[in-house]
Amino acid sequence: MAALITPLTLNPFTMSMSNKHGPGQVIVVMVPFPAQGHLNQLLHLSRLISAYDIPVHYVSTTIHNRQAKLRVHGWDPLSISNIHFHDFQTPSFPSPPPNPNSPLGHLLPSFELASSHLRKPVASLLQQLSSAAKRRLVIIHDSLMSSVVQDLVLVPNAEAYTFHSVSAFTVFLHLWENLGRPFAVQSDILKDLPSLDGCFTSDFANFISSQHDCMKFNSGKIYNTCKLIETPYLDLLAKEQISKNKKQWPLGPFNPVSVSQNKTPNPRHQCLKWLDKQATSSVIFVSFGTTSSLSDQQIQELALGLEKGVQNFIWVLRDADKGDVFGGEVRRAILPKGYEERMKGKGMIVRDWAPQLEILAHPSTAGFMSHCGWNSCMESITMGVPILAWPMHSDQPRNTVLITKLLRIGLVVKNWSLRDELVVAETVGDVIKKLMTSEEGGEIRRRAAKLGGDVRMSVAGGGVSRLELDSFIIHISR
């Protein structure tokens, strides 16, 4: 939380709406899934909704609430009196180290524990808040926490909205395929579409299915995207065969879109100070999120590829999160002998938690080598930074298609069909060079910059994203 954001200002329309309904008329409860990319998105959405003078109650385990508050970038959640955190204690659970060959498997115990142990306390909280909400109690829950909120049917003034933490493109394809492809779609959407083989372990796929069985209670769906990015896929999701006539709201981007680089209540991270010394649009940012781990051999190849490349870089070299990010030992990846000494001046290795949003917003950042998790994609799109896509599991292979083939704001580093093969140093260097020096790379960088500018403007008064948010607030305050 090293940087300040430009505050979300309420326009006259919003002010009159707030005054009309007033505090206590509507209360919102956020129920995030206990993984960083999910926690972060709903915490950012809490900020947006709280700006309409609506109290927001953010509900999770004690560990995961602490994690969400500590890691959020661009604003201080403790500075907003309208956001209330509810920390629920849960029994201890296994928190094994990540396995690069079994993505998410090590996190499943924490997911299962949260989904099973939060149902009772959340049901009790909903009953308690129901009497305080004069008009309506609104539950916004991650799609993977549907079982936790199923008792809302016992609360007379409650209604629920399912939040999908992935792209509209990915959600549409999942639903469309599961329904047996009920209507035709344009061929370019399906071209080069990767299979779901290898995206999930069977245990995690079963967990997803168990949560989706409880989603029938929702009154609509929310996406961290906007029409400027995903109109074609939002339109497909709105078709009756998919939507079942339930409403949907693309309310993104959730993250702050304007980050101050100079005014901060806390010391700036050392990597931001390093970026200050670099030329504009000269640095490649390398980070693979919180649920991905590279093998020792792959780390060596990536290190050599970055060393041989012409671009300076910041590399966040962390293992995937454990179920409890505050406990136990964390693997420290081994780099080639003398590597960090050789890279002084050219590259910076960050082994702790890095301020990703602020790095992407920094004028020196030219590209983002990413796993293509949707949280990272939205932050990169918002800041106008092109993506070098290296998908590893889950929705990431299909997000890669959206980023590189459909939006054309990135390049593929690792093809999903070759996911079991090593990405060699030469490939890393060649893709970076293509982005930074080729004519195609120049077009990609220009498209990314333009889309980012348009998306940032969309959250201002009268912009398409602000209108969607206003519409949602009107709907829940009806």
HELIX and SHEET records of a PDB file:
HELIX    1   1 PRO A   12  HIS A   21  1                                  10    
HELIX    2   2 GLN A   36  SER A   50  1                                  15    
HELIX    3   3 THR A   62  ARG A   71  1                                  10    
HELIX    4   4 PRO A   77  SER A   79  5                                   3    
HELIX    5   5 GLY A  105  LEU A  107  5                                   3    
HELIX    6   6 LEU A  108  HIS A  117  1                                  10    
HELIX    7   7 ARG A  119  ALA A  132  1                                  14    
HELIX    8   8 SER A  143  LEU A  154  5                                  12    
HELIX    9   9 ALA A  168  ASN A  178  1                                  11    
HELIX   10  10 SER A  187  LEU A  190  1                                   4    
HELIX   11  11 SER A  202  HIS A  212  1                                  11    
HELIX   12  12 MET A  215  PHE A  217  5                                   3    
HELIX   13  13 LYS A  227  LEU A  237  1                                  11    
HELIX   14  14 GLU A  240  SER A  243  1                                   4    
HELIX   15  15 GLN A  270  ASP A  276  1                                   7    
HELIX   16  16 ASP A  296  LYS A  308  1                                  13    
HELIX   17  17 TYR A  339  ARG A  342  1                                   4    
HELIX   18  18 GLN A  356  ALA A  361  1                                   6    
HELIX   19  19 TRP A  374  THR A  382  1                                   9    
HELIX   20  20 GLN A  396  VAL A  401  1                                   6    
HELIX   21  21 LEU A  402  LEU A  406  3                                   5    
HELIX   22  22 TRP A  416  LEU A  418  5                                   3    
HELIX   23  23 ALA A  425  THR A  437  1                                  13    
HELIX   24  24 GLU A  439  SER A  458  1                                  20    
HELIX   25  25 VAL A  464  ILE A  476  1                                  13    
SHEET    1   A 7 ILE A  83  PHE A  88  0                                        
SHEET    2   A 7 VAL A  56  THR A  61  1                                        
SHEET    3   A 7 VAL A  26  VAL A  31  1                                        
SHEET    4   A 7 ARG A 136  ASP A 142  1                                        
SHEET    5   A 7 ALA A 158  HIS A 164  1                                        
SHEET    6   A 7 ASN A 218  TYR A 223  1                                        
SHEET    7   A 7 LYS A 247  PRO A 250  1                                        
SHEET    1   B 6 GLY A 347  VAL A 350  0                                        
SHEET    2   B 6 ASN A 312  VAL A 316  1                                        
SHEET    3   B 6 VAL A 283  SER A 287  1                                        
SHEET    4   B 6 THR A 365  SER A 370  1                                        
SHEET    5   B 6 ILE A 387  ALA A 389  1                                        
SHEET    6   B 6 GLY A 410  VAL A 412  1                                        
END                                                                             
